[in-house]
Amino acid sequence: MKIAKNTVVTVHYKLSDAQDTLIEDGQEPMVYLHGGYENTLPKIEEALEGKVAGFDTTIQVEPEDAFGEYDADLVKVEERKNLPTPLEVGMQFEGTPEGDGDGDALIFTVTDIADDKVVLDGNHPLAGMALRFTLNVADVREATDEEIAHGHVHGAHGHHDDEDDEDDAGNEYRSHPIH
């Protein structure tokens, strides 16, 4: 079966920077719903369109087609007392950049802690980097009607809808350590 809109694609991958320094060796395959559902980068979908299981390729994706250019305006210093404890470098918090009138939320990563100040960076950790993806298509199948309706893969290595996550009120801070 060829990769096309509304197919589920299983891809083994390695992610490196433009100098071939390994960033991530995908221990688990990436499984995504193909066809513009924003489950992976558009350049990856473009490279795999029409291909079949067994296809291998390496592509380079420039920052503007990956996680954007690094934006120094997304780095801010906060008072330590405004953040929860315990606090560690690498923790992440959801917030809005100063002066963002429409309230778009970003994930800010703690990059430094010094005395009573904390440095928060709202850039994606891979912002500003050209990325090299080594891709090997392991499997292609038709998506189910439910997967298409939900816009993502269900099942092994895919997403499992969880009705218990409906009420996140009171979760002022959501922290997620970076690996």
C-alpha positions as CSV (number, residue, x, y, z in Angstrom):
1,M,0.0,0.0,0.0
2,K,1.2,3.5,-0.9
3,I,1.4,6.3,1.6
4,A,-1.5,8.7,0.9
5,K,-4.1,10.8,2.7
6,N,-5.8,8.8,5.5
7,T,-3.2,6.1,5.8
8,V,-1.4,5.2,9.0
9,V,2.3,5.2,8.6
10,T,4.8,3.5,10.9
11,V,8.3,5.0,10.5
12,H,11.6,4.1,12.3
13,Y,13.7,7.3,12.5
14,K,16.8,8.9,13.7
15,L,17.0,12.7,14.3
16,S,20.3,14.5,14.0
17,D,21.4,18.1,13.6
18,A,22.9,19.3,10.3
19,Q,26.4,18.2,11.4
20,D,25.0,14.6,12.0
21,T,25.2,14.9,15.8
22,L,22.6,12.4,17.0
23,I,19.7,14.2,18.9
24,E,17.3,11.3,19.1
25,D,17.4,7.6,18.1
26,G,13.7,6.7,17.9
27,Q,13.6,3.6,20.1
28,E,9.9,3.4,19.4
29,P,8.7,4.0,15.8
30,M,6.7,7.1,15.0
31,V,3.2,6.2,14.0
32,Y,1.1,9.0,12.4
33,L,-2.0,9.7,10.4
34,H,-0.8,10.9,7.0
35,G,-2.5,13.7,5.1
36,G,-2.2,17.1,6.8
37,Y,-3.4,16.2,10.3
38,E,-0.3,17.9,11.8
39,N,0.8,14.6,13.4
40,T,4.3,15.1,12.0
41,L,6.3,17.8,10.1
42,P,4.8,18.6,6.7
43,K,8.3,18.1,5.1
44,I,8.3,14.5,6.4
45,E,4.8,13.9,4.9
46,E,6.0,15.4,1.6
47,A,9.1,13.1,1.5
48,L,7.0,10.0,2.3
49,E,4.0,10.7,0.0
50,G,3.4,7.8,-2.4
51,K,6.1,5.6,-0.9
52,V,5.7,2.1,0.4
53,A,6.9,-0.1,3.3
54,G,10.7,-0.6,3.1
55,F,11.4,2.9,1.7
56,D,14.5,4.6,3.2
57,T,15.5,8.2,3.0
58,T,17.3,11.0,4.7
59,I,15.9,14.5,4.6
60,Q,17.1,17.8,6.0
61,V,14.5,20.2,7.3
62,E,15.4,23.8,7.8
63,P,14.2,25.7,10.9
64,E,11.4,27.5,9.2
65,D,9.9,24.1,8.2
66,A,10.6,22.5,11.6
67,F,10.4,24.4,14.9
68,G,11.0,27.9,13.7
69,E,13.9,30.3,14.2
70,Y,15.1,31.0,17.7
71,D,13.3,34.0,19.2
72,A,15.2,35.8,22.0
73,D,12.0,37.6,22.9
74,L,10.6,34.3,24.2
75,V,13.2,34.2,27.0
76,K,12.1,35.8,30.2
77,V,13.3,36.1,33.8
78,E,10.8,35.4,36.5
79,E,10.9,35.8,40.3
80,R,11.5,32.5,41.9
81,K,8.6,33.0,44.3
82,N,6.2,33.0,41.3
83,L,6.9,29.4,40.5
84,P,6.1,26.2,42.4
85,T,8.5,24.1,44.4
86,P,10.4,21.9,43.9
87,L,11.9,23.6,40.8
88,E,14.6,22.1,38.6
89,V,16.3,23.1,35.3
90,G,14.4,21.3,32.5
91,M,10.9,21.6,34.1
92,Q,8.3,23.0,31.8
93,F,5.3,25.3,32.4
94,E,2.5,26.6,30.2
95,G,2.2,30.4,29.9
96,T,1.8,33.3,27.6
97,P,4.6,35.6,26.4
98,E,4.5,39.2,27.6
99,G,2.6,41.5,25.3
100,D,0.7,38.6,23.6
101,G,-2.7,40.1,23.3
102,D,-4.5,37.1,21.9
103,G,-3.3,34.8,24.8
104,D,-1.6,32.0,22.8
105,A,-0.1,29.6,25.3
106,L,3.5,28.4,25.0
107,I,5.5,25.8,26.9
108,F,8.3,27.6,28.8
109,T,11.3,25.5,29.9
110,V,13.4,26.4,33.0
111,T,16.9,26.9,31.6
112,D,18.6,28.4,34.7
113,I,17.9,29.1,38.4
114,A,20.0,31.7,40.2
115,D,19.2,32.9,43.7
116,D,15.7,34.4,43.4
117,K,15.5,34.5,39.6
118,V,14.5,31.8,37.1
119,V,15.2,31.9,33.4
120,L,12.3,30.6,31.2
121,D,12.6,29.9,27.5
122,G,9.5,29.7,25.4
123,N,11.3,28.5,22.3
124,H,11.0,24.8,21.3
125,P,14.3,23.1,22.3
126,L,15.0,22.5,18.6
127,A,14.2,26.0,17.4
128,G,16.8,27.5,15.1
129,M,18.2,24.2,14.1
130,A,18.4,22.5,10.7
131,L,17.3,18.9,11.4
132,R,18.3,15.7,9.6
133,F,15.8,12.8,9.7
134,T,16.8,9.3,8.6
135,L,13.5,7.6,7.9
136,N,12.6,3.9,7.2
137,V,8.9,3.1,6.5
138,A,8.0,0.0,8.4
139,D,4.3,-0.2,7.6
140,V,1.4,1.5,5.9
141,R,-2.2,0.7,6.5
142,E,-5.6,2.3,5.9
143,A,-6.8,4.5,8.8
144,T,-10.0,3.6,10.5
145,D,-13.0,5.9,10.3
146,E,-12.5,6.7,14.0
147,E,-8.9,7.6,13.5
148,I,-9.8,9.9,10.6
149,A,-12.6,11.5,12.6
150,H,-10.3,12.1,15.5
151,G,-7.4,13.2,13.3
152,H,-4.8,10.8,14.9
153,V,-3.8,7.2,15.2
154,H,-5.3,4.9,17.9
155,G,-3.7,1.7,19.2
156,A,-0.1,0.6,19.4
157,H,2.2,3.6,19.5
158,G,-0.7,5.9,18.7
159,H,-2.9,8.0,20.9
160,H,-5.5,6.6,23.3
161,D,-8.4,8.9,23.9
162,D,-8.9,9.4,27.6
163,E,-12.2,10.8,28.8
164,D,-10.8,11.4,32.3
165,D,-8.7,14.3,31.0
166,E,-11.7,16.5,30.3
167,D,-11.4,18.7,33.4
168,D,-8.0,20.3,33.8
169,A,-9.2,23.2,35.9
170,G,-6.9,23.9,38.8
171,N,-3.8,22.7,37.0
172,E,-2.2,26.1,37.1
173,Y,1.3,24.6,36.5
174,R,1.9,21.5,34.4
175,S,5.5,20.4,34.7
176,H,7.2,18.0,32.4
177,P,10.9,17.2,32.7
178,I,12.8,17.1,29.5
179,H,14.8,14.0,28.7
